[in-house]
Amino acid sequence: MSRKVKGAALTHIDTKGEARMVDVSAKPATERIAVAEGQVVMTRATLAMIERGNVKKGDVLGTARIAGIMAAKKTSELIPLCHPLALSKVTLDIETDKKIPGVRVRASVKVTGPTGVEMEALTAVSVACLTIYDMIKAVERGVRIEGIHLVEKKGGKSGHYLVTDSHSMK
C-alpha cells in the first residue's frame, strides 16, 4: 500500500504507512544546492531600531546570520528523518526592507552527497527568522514570520527546480 501524492510516492513512508529514513546508500554523490527564503514583518519603528543598532540584545542581523548557519548544520538533529550531511557551504543573506517593512532572509546551502539540502536551507531561514523575532520581541510582540519557502534546488535525480513566483528576493 504505497502512499502517493500527485503520482509520486511519499519516500518517508514505508508500505505499512510507517515513518522511515530513506536509504540513500546507492545514490551517487553529486553537488547539490538549495536556496530558501522568508521574511520577518514588523513596524517601521522596530525596523529603524535594527538599522540603527539600538536593540538591547545586540546585533540582530549578525546574530540571526550565525543562528541560521548553526541551524543548517544541526538540521538532522531537529528534523527526525533528515540525513546528517557534511555541508560544504552555508550562506545567509539578511537585509532590511523598508517596503515590507521588515527583514528578508535568504539561505544558500551546498553539499556533495547522495541527498539534497532543501531542509537545511529551510531550517536555516526558519531559525534566522525566529532569532530576529526573539531579539526584538521585547519591543514589538506583533512581529510576523512569513513566506518561508524553497526558491531553488539543483542537483540529484529530480534536477533543477526554480520558483517562478515574483515575490522571491534577489
C-alpha positions in Angstrom: 0.0 0.0 0.0 2.1 2.9 -1.3 1.1 6.4 -0.4 1.0 8.8 -3.4 0.6 12.5 -3.9 0.2 13.7 -7.5 1.6 10.5 -8.8 4.7 10.4 -6.6 5.2 8.1 -3.7 6.0 9.6 -0.3 9.5 8.5 0.3 9.5 8.8 4.1 6.5 6.4 4.5 7.0 2.6 4.1 4.5 0.1 2.6 2.8 -0.2 6.1 2.4 3.6 6.4 5.2 3.9 9.0 7.8 6.6 9.0 11.3 5.6 7.8 14.6 7.2 6.9 15.2 6.8 3.2 18.1 4.6 2.1 20.4 6.8 0.0 23.4 4.5 0.0 23.0 3.5 -3.7 22.7 7.1 -4.9 25.7 8.8 -6.4 27.3 11.7 -4.5 26.7 14.8 -6.6 26.8 18.5 -6.0 23.5 19.7 -4.6 22.5 23.3 -3.8 19.3 24.7 -2.2 18.1 28.2 -1.7 15.3 29.2 0.6 13.9 32.5 1.9 11.5 34.1 4.2 10.8 37.4 5.9 10.1 39.0 9.2 7.4 41.7 9.2 7.5 44.5 11.8 6.7 48.1 12.3 8.8 50.8 10.7 9.9 51.9 14.2 11.2 48.5 15.1 13.0 48.2 11.7 14.6 51.6 12.3 15.9 50.3 15.7 17.5 47.3 14.0 19.1 49.5 11.3 20.5 51.9 13.9 21.8 49.0 16.1 19.7 50.2 19.1 18.3 46.8 20.1 19.2 45.9 23.7 20.1 42.3 22.9 22.7 43.4 20.3 23.4 42.9 16.6 20.1 41.4 15.4 21.2 40.7 11.8 24.6 39.3 12.7 23.2 37.1 15.4 20.4 35.8 13.1 23.1 35.0 10.4 25.1 32.9 12.8 22.0 31.2 14.2 20.9 30.3 10.6 24.3 28.8 9.8 24.3 26.8 13.0 20.7 25.6 12.3 21.6 24.3 8.9 24.4 22.3 10.4 22.0 20.8 13.0 19.1 20.0 10.7 19.3 16.2 11.1 19.0 16.7 14.9 15.9 18.8 14.5 14.0 17.1 11.7 13.6 13.4 12.5 14.1 11.8 9.1 16.8 14.0 7.7 20.2 12.5 7.0 23.2 14.1 8.7 25.2 15.9 6.0 28.7 17.3 5.7 27.8 20.7 4.4 30.4 22.4 2.3 28.8 25.9 2.2 26.1 27.8 4.1 25.4 31.5 3.5 22.7 33.7 4.8 21.9 37.0 3.2 19.8 39.1 5.5 18.7 42.6 4.5 16.3 45.2 5.8 13.5 46.3 3.5 11.5 49.4 4.3 8.8 48.3 1.8 7.7 45.3 3.9 8.6 46.8 6.5 10.9 44.2 7.9 13.8 41.9 7.2 14.3 39.4 4.3 16.3 36.3 4.9 17.8 34.1 2.2 19.9 30.9 2.8 22.0 29.1 0.3 23.3 25.6 1.2 25.7 23.3 -0.7 26.8 19.7 -0.3 28.3 17.0 -2.4 26.4 13.9 -1.4 23.6 11.4 -2.1 20.7 13.6 -0.9 19.6 17.2 -1.2 19.9 20.1 1.2 16.5 21.7 0.9 15.7 21.0 4.5 19.0 22.6 5.6 18.2 25.8 3.7 14.6 25.9 5.0 15.8 25.3 8.6 18.5 28.0 8.3 15.9 30.6 7.2 13.4 29.5 9.8 15.9 29.7 12.7 17.3 33.0 11.5 13.8 34.5 11.3 13.0 33.1 14.8 16.2 34.7 16.1 15.2 38.1 14.7 11.8 37.7 16.5 13.5 36.7 19.7 15.8 39.7 19.7 13.0 42.3 19.0 10.0 40.7 20.9 10.5 43.0 23.9 9.9 46.0 21.6 7.2 44.5 19.4 5.2 41.4 20.1 3.1 41.5 16.8 6.1 40.6 14.6 5.1 38.1 11.9 7.3 35.5 10.2 6.1 34.9 6.7 6.7 33.2 3.3 9.3 30.7 4.2 9.8 28.6 1.1 12.2 26.8 -1.2 13.4 29.1 -4.0 15.8 26.9 -5.9 17.2 23.4 -5.9 19.9 22.0 -8.1 21.4 18.5 -8.4 20.2 15.0 -7.9 17.8 12.8 -9.9 14.9 15.3 -9.8 17.1 18.0 -11.5 16.7 21.8 -11.2 13.7 23.5 -9.5 13.4 27.2 -9.6 10.4 29.1 -8.1 8.5 31.2 -10.7 6.9 33.4 -8.1 7.9 37.1 -8.5 8.0 37.7 -4.7 11.4 36.0 -4.2 14.1 38.3 -3.1 17.1 38.7 -5.3 
